[in-house]
Amino acid sequence: MKIKENFLLRKISDSYVVVPVGDAVVDFSGLINLNESGAFLFERLQKGADEDDLVNALLGEYDVTEEIARADVRGFIKKAREADVLE
């Protein structure tokens, strides 16, 4: 999985937002607000990562169980697909 190239992650003050650029501006209006762990996952998806890569990254960075990490990753992927930011 990979984030479409016309979506960029930006940190503004203490917040993370995903902004559309280029052609994506026409089809996508608004911004996506992310928390720190959402931004962490988004950055890995920009480089191309599968579900297991994301779960392992969360396990290495945060003190969570694999069950919680996998549920969080699946929820994040679902929302990213709904927002149509994944290739």
GIGIVEN-V656293 format. One record per pair of residues at least 24 apart in sequence whose C-alpha atoms are under 6 Angstrom apart, sorted by the first residue. I is the first residue (numbers start at 1). J is the second residue. Records with the same first field share a line. If there is no record, write none. Layout:
BEGIN
I = J / J
END
This chain:
BEGIN
1 = 48 / 49 / 50
2 = 45 / 46 / 48 / 86 / 87
3 = 45 / 46 / 85 / 86 / 87
4 = 85 / 86 / 87
END
